[in-house]
Amino acid sequence: MSEHAEQRPNLSHVGVYVTNMNLIEAFYSRALDLIVTDRGVGNRFKNELVFMSSDPTKHHQLALASGRPEGSKSTVMQLSFQVGSLSTLRSVRDKALSNGAKDLFGLNHGNAWSIYFNDPEDNLVEVYVDTPFFVSQPHGDPLDLGKSDAEILSETEAVCRNDPSFMPIAEWERQMRERLAGQG
């Protein structure tokens, strides 16, 4: 474990209150290939809990908890999931739509290619692929996944290079390491 990891909290999972546990569990299982790792009733608060993961090193990445009142609005800004390629992003898009995702749209953030959609209880979900570029955020151009990977990469690089904050992601990561080290 790095010194950084020992000194700073590292976000590892999120919990979401749900209205219909079976519906939401099925959605994340089918649309994002998460598997249930555990389930039960909490000891401290007596809500039904379902733990889900797609990472063999993480017991759970998503915890679902009963108790969201019927008809209440979601308070989730977004749940974000990373994938490794545009091909996988396209596949997730198709699976999400065929499993009840609503209001899907794509954005090219310069530093990531993202799709966004609402799950069946209107929690906003982002699925994204990192790019090799950095530009300041927020940045969001339309993303057309009907284009080839090469076209998307070329268009992204051209737009990013015209942004004054542009740099290769490796340079941004180097600068971020220095900033973090300076706080320690």
N, C-alpha and C positions, 0 to 999 in steps of 0.2 A: 504494500500500500504506500502511495506517495505521501510525502510530508503534507502536501496540500490537502489530500483526502482526510488525513488525520486531524487537521486544524479547522476545516470548513465543513459545514453541513452540505450534503450533496443530495439534491432531490432525487428520490428513487421510485416513488409511486404516488398515486393519488386515489382518494376515495370519493365516491359520488353517491348521494342519496337517490334512490329510485322509487318509483310508484309500483311498477310491475316487474318484479325480479325476473320472472321466467322470460318475459319479452326481451329485456335488456341483456340478460345472460346469453340468450340465443343469438341476439344481434351481434354482440362482440365475438362470440364463438365463430359464427359463420362469416361475418364481414371482415374481421381482422385476424382470424385464426388464433385467438387467445384460447387457452384451455383453463378449465377450473382446476385449481391446485388444492383448494380447501373450501369448506363451507360450514356454517354453524350459526349459533346464536351467541352474541357477544356476552362476555362476563360482566363488564362494567355497565354497558347499556344493552338492553335486551333486544336489539335489532337483529334481523336475519342478515348474515354476511356471506358474500361469495367473493373469493379471491381468485384472480385470473392473471395469467402470464403467458408470454411467448418467448421468454428467455430462461434457459435451463439454469442460470445462475441466480435468478430472482424468484423467490417464493411467490411474490405477486407484484404486478405493475399497476393493476387496477383492482380496487376494492369496491364492491357494490354493497350498499347498505339500504335495507328497507327503511321506510319512514318518511319518504317524501310525500306530502299530502297530495291526494288526487286533485288534478287541475291546477296545481301550483306551477309557476314559471321556473325554468331552470335558472340557477345562479352560476352555472359553469360558463366561464369566458371561452375556454376551449380545452379539449383534451388532445394532446399532440402525440403522434406516433411516427417514428422514423422508419423509412425503408431505404434499401440500398440502390435502387435503380428506377429509371423512368418506366421501364417495362413492368416492374412490380407495382409502381404507382398506378399505372393503367389497370392492372389486374385488380387492385384493391378498389379502384373506382367502380369497376364493373360488379364486383362482389358486393360492395356496399349498396349500390343502387338496386341490385336484385334481392337484397335482404331488408329493404325498407328505409334506406337512407333518403333524406329529403333535401331539397334546395342545394344540390351540389354545384360548386363552382371551383375554378382553378385560378391560382395567382402565382406569378413569377416574382418572387421577392428579391431576385438577384443573388442572394446567398442561399436560396432554397426554392425548389419547385413544389408547390403545395396544392392539394385539393382540400376543400372544406365541405362538410355536409352536416346535417342534423341527424342524430340518432332518433329512434322512434319516440323518445321522450323529450326531444328538442334540445339535447345537449350538443353543443357545437364540437365537432371532431375535425382535427387537421391531420392529414397524413402527408409527409413531406420527404423529399430527397435533397440532401445538401449539394451545393454546387462548389466548384473550386474558387469562387469569388466572394469578396466582401464588398457590400455597399451599406451605408447607414440605413437604419430602419426607422420608421416604417417605409416600405417601398413595395408597391404591388401593381404590376402590370398583368393584363390577362394572360393566362396560360392555355395554350391550345395543344392538348395531348394527342390530337390527330396528326400533328407534325412529327417528323422523324426526330430521333434523339439528336442527330447531328444538327438539324435545323434549330432545335430548341437551344442547344448549347451555343451555337454561333450567334443567334439572336440575343441570348442572355449576355454573352461576353461583350457584344457591341454596345448594348444598353449600359452595362456596368462600366465599361471603359469611359463612357461619356459622363459618368457621375463623378464629381470631385472627390468623393470619399472612397473611390475604388481602390482595392488592393487585392492581391492574391490571398486566399484564406490562410495560407501558411504564415504570411506576414501579420495578419490580424491576430492569429493565435500566439505568435511570438510576443506581440505587444501586450496581449491579454495576460500572458504568463508574467511579464514584467510588472504590470499593474497589480496583479494578485500578490506577487512577491513583495512589492513595495508596501502592501498593507499588513504584512505578517510581522 
